Amino acid sequence: MVKEKTRYKAVIADHTYTIIGQESKQHMDLVTKLVNEQLAEIKHISPQTDNEQASVLLAINAISDQLKKQEKTINLEKEVAEYKKQTIRLAELENRIKRIEAIEEEARDVLKKNGQEGVEIHNHMEAQQILNENRKQQIQNKSTEQ
């Protein structure tokens, strides 16, 4: 949705300017207030500075601040992208752990069925081996039944 452009009268350093933009009156009031405060601060620090020089210094300060904020925004966006990658990686690892735990639980059930409850499973490879052997035994049993 495109905002309508509005006219705003700003009094900056005793000069009236008509500003056309999409910002609210409250926003422009705040901008005008900050510009006047910063111009006054520049003139207070350097009383020999005229309005034009103070305005140029204010513009330089504003652009400098803008560049710093843009750099910070870019760095934060990179950080967010990295956190998203890490989140995806953590979810993948969590899913792997759940699959491994399911394999180990299934292997424990097989051992229990076979009367080998005391056998300890040290890792998921052992658990998978138990399941493979069990499946192999099931296939052999079916082939001898036929």
Backbone as CSV, one residue per row, in Angstrom:
resi,resn,N_x,N_y,N_z,CA_x,CA_y,CA_z,C_x,C_y,C_z
1,MET,0.843,-1.178,0.000,0.000,0.000,0.000,0.891,1.245,0.000
2,VAL,0.687,2.132,-0.951,1.497,3.338,-1.088,0.855,4.460,-0.284
3,LYS,1.666,5.110,0.540,1.165,6.246,1.317,1.070,7.460,0.410
4,GLU,0.109,8.294,0.722,-0.004,9.551,-0.023,1.080,10.513,0.424
5,LYS,1.548,11.297,-0.512,2.547,12.312,-0.158,1.811,13.504,0.449
6,THR,2.423,14.041,1.472,1.830,15.204,2.131,2.853,16.323,2.200
7,ARG,2.323,17.536,2.336,3.184,18.708,2.478,3.331,19.004,3.960
8,TYR,4.532,19.352,4.323,4.816,19.659,5.709,5.630,20.944,5.758
9,LYS,5.210,21.881,6.603,5.944,23.144,6.796,6.869,22.969,7.994
10,ALA,8.164,23.112,7.737,9.162,22.979,8.798,9.888,24.301,8.965
11,VAL,10.048,24.712,10.210,10.834,25.908,10.497,12.167,25.434,11.063
12,ILE,13.220,25.656,10.263,14.556,25.213,10.642,15.475,26.434,10.598
13,ALA,16.090,26.718,11.741,16.994,27.873,11.873,16.321,29.147,11.357
14,ASP,15.108,29.365,11.803,14.323,30.559,11.484,13.969,30.684,10.000
15,HIS,14.057,29.622,9.245,13.627,29.613,7.841,12.530,28.560,7.687
16,THR,11.526,28.903,6.892,10.430,27.966,6.668,10.679,27.189,5.387
17,TYR,10.531,25.873,5.490,10.714,24.977,4.358,9.443,24.153,4.178
18,THR,9.075,23.900,2.942,7.972,22.995,2.656,8.596,21.667,2.237
19,ILE,8.267,20.647,3.008,8.818,19.317,2.751,7.678,18.430,2.277
20,ILE,7.897,17.742,1.182,6.885,16.836,0.651,7.376,15.414,0.868
21,GLY,6.556,14.595,1.519,6.961,13.217,1.789,5.800,12.374,2.269
22,GLN,6.111,11.160,2.669,5.088,10.208,3.097,5.066,10.001,4.606
23,GLU,5.936,10.694,5.303,6.022,10.503,6.747,4.890,11.245,7.465
24,SER,4.613,10.803,8.673,3.549,11.425,9.466,3.995,12.793,9.978
25,LYS,3.033,13.580,10.414,3.329,14.898,10.993,4.186,14.733,12.248
26,GLN,3.865,13.719,13.060,4.639,13.480,14.285,6.098,13.182,13.954
27,HIS,6.308,12.387,12.916,7.676,12.061,12.502,8.407,13.330,12.067
28,MET,7.758,14.124,11.234,8.397,15.334,10.721,8.615,16.365,11.839
29,ASP,7.700,16.421,12.797,7.900,17.305,13.958,9.169,16.895,14.707
30,LEU,9.344,15.606,14.892,10.520,15.112,15.601,11.791,15.400,14.801
31,VAL,11.745,15.184,13.488,12.906,15.464,12.631,13.276,16.942,12.729
32,THR,12.281,17.795,12.613,12.522,19.241,12.678,13.128,19.630,14.020
33,LYS,12.584,19.065,15.090,13.095,19.358,16.427,14.556,18.933,16.550
34,LEU,14.871,17.711,16.085,16.250,17.219,16.179,17.208,18.045,15.329
35,VAL,16.790,18.424,14.127,17.641,19.248,13.262,17.948,20.577,13.953
36,ASN,16.915,21.220,14.495,17.129,22.508,15.188,18.034,22.347,16.403
37,GLU,17.845,21.268,17.154,18.697,21.031,18.324,20.152,20.823,17.909
38,GLN,20.354,20.025,16.849,21.723,19.747,16.417,22.386,20.978,15.803
39,LEU,21.620,21.765,15.066,22.171,23.025,14.534,22.578,23.941,15.688
40,ALA,21.722,24.040,16.700,22.028,24.881,17.863,23.283,24.372,18.579
41,GLU,23.424,23.051,18.670,24.595,22.475,19.328,25.868,22.785,18.539
42,ILE,25.798,22.662,17.213,26.966,22.978,16.379,27.349,24.444,16.549
43,LYS,26.361,25.326,16.542,26.648,26.766,16.686,27.150,27.096,18.089
44,HIS,26.689,26.346,19.088,27.160,26.561,20.457,28.634,26.150,20.575
45,ILE,28.977,25.020,19.963,30.357,24.529,20.007,31.284,25.443,19.203
46,SER,30.761,25.927,18.072,31.573,26.769,17.191,30.758,28.014,16.815
47,PRO,30.747,29.044,17.689,29.893,30.223,17.494,30.160,30.987,16.190
48,GLN,31.344,30.903,15.619,31.653,31.630,14.392,31.031,30.964,13.157
49,THR,30.471,29.753,13.320,29.879,29.015,12.211,28.549,29.654,11.821
50,ASP,28.366,29.924,10.533,27.078,30.470,10.087,26.107,29.311,9.802
51,ASN,24.853,29.664,9.480,23.815,28.647,9.263,24.177,27.671,8.138
52,GLU,24.746,28.183,7.071,25.081,27.309,5.946,26.163,26.305,6.342
53,GLN,27.201,26.775,7.008,28.271,25.876,7.443,27.740,24.846,8.447
54,ALA,26.919,25.325,9.373,26.340,24.421,10.377,25.472,23.369,9.696
55,SER,24.728,23.791,8.661,23.882,22.843,7.927,24.713,21.787,7.215
56,VAL,25.833,22.196,6.635,26.707,21.236,5.965,27.294,20.257,6.982
57,LEU,27.741,20.780,8.123,28.278,19.895,9.168,27.203,18.923,9.668
58,LEU,25.993,19.422,9.813,24.885,18.566,10.246,24.621,17.469,9.202
59,ALA,24.653,17.834,7.925,24.445,16.854,6.855,25.552,15.796,6.882
60,ILE,26.793,16.235,7.088,27.911,15.288,7.158,27.720,14.330,8.327
61,ASN,27.342,14.885,9.481,27.092,14.037,10.654,25.961,13.036,10.383
62,ALA,24.896,13.518,9.738,23.741,12.653,9.461,24.120,11.516,8.519
63,ILE,24.870,11.834,7.463,25.285,10.804,6.503,26.242,9.814,7.175
64,SER,27.131,10.326,7.996,28.051,9.454,8.724,27.271,8.483,9.611
65,ASP,26.303,9.010,10.366,25.467,8.164,11.221,24.694,7.143,10.387
66,GLN,24.172,7.586,9.240,23.415,6.689,8.365,24.302,5.537,7.878
67,LEU,25.518,5.841,7.458,26.437,4.805,6.981,26.768,3.802,8.089
68,LYS,26.985,4.313,9.306,27.267,3.427,10.437,26.082,2.500,10.702
69,LYS,24.879,3.063,10.642,23.670,2.262,10.891,23.452,1.241,9.769
70,GLN,23.736,1.629,8.529,23.606,0.689,7.417,24.587,-0.471,7.581
71,GLU,25.813,-0.146,7.975,26.816,-1.192,8.191,26.367,-2.127,9.311
72,LYS,25.843,-1.538,10.373,25.358,-2.343,11.496,24.188,-3.218,11.051
73,THR,23.291,-2.661,10.244,22.151,-3.428,9.736,22.623,-4.597,8.878
74,ILE,23.595,-4.340,8.006,24.141,-5.407,7.152,24.755,-6.504,8.024
75,ASN,25.509,-6.107,9.035,26.130,-7.089,9.929,25.075,-7.883,10.688
76,LEU,24.025,-7.207,11.129,22.944,-7.909,11.839,22.213,-8.867,10.905
77,GLU,22.007,-8.459,9.652,21.351,-9.342,8.681,22.202,-10.583,8.428
78,LYS,23.522,-10.402,8.353,24.422,-11.552,8.186,24.330,-12.470,9.402
79,GLU,24.293,-11.853,10.577,24.198,-12.621,11.815,22.893,-13.419,11.861
80,VAL,21.793,-12.783,11.477,20.493,-13.458,11.447,20.533,-14.631,10.468
81,ALA,21.134,-14.408,9.294,21.248,-15.480,8.298,22.055,-16.655,8.870
82,GLU,23.121,-16.346,9.581,23.943,-17.396,10.189,23.156,-18.138,11.263
83,TYR,22.385,-17.397,12.067,21.555,-18.048,13.092,20.500,-18.939,12.448
84,LYS,19.956,-18.515,11.320,18.974,-19.353,10.612,19.621,-20.649,10.149
85,LYS,20.845,-20.549,9.594,21.573,-21.751,9.167,21.814,-22.675,10.364
86,GLN,22.232,-22.087,11.480,22.503,-22.888,12.674,21.224,-23.545,13.193
87,THR,20.118,-22.819,13.112,18.838,-23.369,13.564,18.444,-24.566,12.707
88,ILE,18.621,-24.433,11.391,18.319,-25.542,10.487,19.219,-26.731,10.810
89,ARG,20.506,-26.457,11.006,21.456,-27.523,11.328,21.085,-28.200,12.644
90,LEU,20.686,-27.418,13.643,20.289,-27.996,14.927,19.047,-28.866,14.773
91,ALA,18.094,-28.410,13.966,16.882,-29.204,13.730,17.238,-30.518,13.045
92,GLU,18.159,-30.452,12.073,18.594,-31.677,11.390,19.268,-32.628,12.378
93,LEU,20.117,-32.089,13.232,20.790,-32.922,14.228,19.793,-33.519,15.221
94,GLU,18.824,-32.724,15.607,17.794,-33.211,16.521,17.013,-34.360,15.889
95,ASN,16.691,-34.225,14.597,15.988,-35.301,13.899,16.852,-36.557,13.814
96,ARG,18.139,-36.380,13.575,19.053,-37.524,13.535,19.087,-38.235,14.878
97,ILE,19.172,-37.442,15.940,19.207,-38.024,17.286,17.929,-38.809,17.556
98,LYS,16.790,-38.260,17.154,15.517,-38.967,17.356,15.492,-40.273,16.577
99,ARG,16.014,-40.249,15.328,16.056,-41.488,14.535,16.982,-42.511,15.190
100,ILE,18.133,-42.045,15.672,19.074,-42.948,16.344,18.444,-43.531,17.604
101,GLU,17.774,-42.690,18.377,17.123,-43.168,19.598,16.035,-44.187,19.265
102,ALA,15.306,-43.953,18.173,14.263,-44.900,17.758,14.887,-46.231,17.354
103,ILE,16.006,-46.185,16.628,16.716,-47.410,16.232,17.191,-48.159,17.476
104,GLU,17.765,-47.434,18.412,18.263,-48.069,19.639,17.119,-48.683,20.447
105,GLU,15.991,-47.991,20.509,14.831,-48.512,21.238,14.290,-49.770,20.564
106,GLU,14.225,-49.731,19.240,13.760,-50.900,18.490,14.721,-52.071,18.708
107,ALA,16.018,-51.807,18.734,17.012,-52.868,18.972,16.862,-53.446,20.373
108,ARG,16.573,-52.603,21.366,16.347,-53.081,22.729,15.123,-53.994,22.782
109,ASP,14.088,-53.606,22.024,12.878,-54.442,21.967,13.186,-55.807,21.357
110,VAL,14.004,-55.813,20.311,14.396,-57.075,19.669,15.171,-57.937,20.663
111,LEU,16.114,-57.307,21.352,16.889,-58.057,22.338,15.982,-58.619,23.432
112,LYS,15.026,-57.826,23.850,14.096,-58.246,24.893,13.285,-59.452,24.418
113,LYS,12.789,-59.390,23.184,12.023,-60.499,22.596,12.858,-61.772,22.523
114,ASN,14.129,-61.596,22.250,15.031,-62.739,22.120,15.634,-63.172,23.458
115,GLY,15.164,-62.574,24.545,15.645,-62.966,25.876,17.044,-62.477,26.181
116,GLN,17.454,-61.400,25.572,18.808,-60.867,25.784,18.752,-59.457,26.381
117,GLU,17.929,-59.288,27.378,17.721,-57.956,27.954,18.984,-57.354,28.554
118,GLY,19.890,-58.149,29.018,21.102,-57.651,29.676,22.165,-57.139,28.714
119,VAL,21.962,-57.379,27.419,22.974,-56.965,26.442,22.947,-55.443,26.316
120,GLU,24.118,-54.852,26.420,24.212,-53.392,26.352,24.488,-52.942,24.915
121,ILE,23.789,-51.904,24.496,24.008,-51.315,23.173,24.882,-50.081,23.379
122,HIS,26.070,-50.079,22.747,27.024,-48.995,22.969,26.845,-47.812,22.025
123,ASN,26.318,-48.081,20.833,26.137,-46.986,19.867,25.081,-47.379,18.842
124,HIS,24.745,-46.435,18.004,23.661,-46.695,17.042,24.068,-47.709,15.972
125,MET,25.374,-47.853,15.741,25.845,-48.848,14.775,25.542,-50.257,15.296
126,GLU,25.783,-50.472,16.575,25.455,-51.768,17.177,23.955,-52.008,17.115
127,ALA,23.187,-50.967,17.388,21.731,-51.093,17.347,21.271,-51.458,15.942
128,GLN,21.831,-50.804,14.948,21.460,-51.092,13.561,21.858,-52.516,13.184
129,GLN,23.010,-52.956,13.683,23.482,-54.308,13.406,22.517,-55.341,14.005
130,ILE,22.045,-55.074,15.209,21.079,-55.965,15.858,19.807,-56.051,15.015
131,LEU,19.338,-54.875,14.547,18.128,-54.856,13.721,18.340,-55.582,12.397
132,ASN,19.507,-55.378,11.789,19.818,-56.061,10.522,19.852,-57.578,10.710
133,GLU,20.491,-58.021,11.776,20.549,-59.457,12.060,19.149,-60.013,12.309
134,ASN,18.335,-59.247,13.023,16.966,-59.680,13.296,16.169,-59.798,12.004
135,ARG,16.317,-58.830,11.139,15.597,-58.843,9.848,16.077,-60.004,8.988
136,LYS,17.371,-60.237,8.997,17.956,-61.337,8.244,17.381,-62.667,8.752
137,GLN,17.280,-62.798,10.068,16.726,-64.008,10.681,15.259,-64.186,10.291
138,GLN,14.495,-63.082,10.283,13.089,-63.147,9.883,12.956,-63.635,8.438
139,ILE,13.806,-63.136,7.561,13.762,-63.521,6.143,14.111,-65.000,6.006
140,GLN,15.136,-65.441,6.749,15.518,-66.855,6.698,14.394,-67.751,7.190
141,ASN,13.739,-67.311,8.259,12.633,-68.097,8.816,11.487,-68.209,7.812
142,LYS,11.182,-67.129,7.112,10.109,-67.157,6.112,10.474,-68.082,4.952
143,SER,11.737,-68.059,4.543,12.133,-68.890,3.397,12.133,-70.380,3.772
144,THR,12.428,-70.723,5.016,12.404,-72.125,5.416,10.979,-72.609,5.636
145,GLU,10.051,-71.702,5.930,8.638,-72.065,6.107,7.977,-72.401,4.795
146,GLN,8.475,-71.885,3.717,7.828,-72.092,2.407,8.185,-73.374,1.828
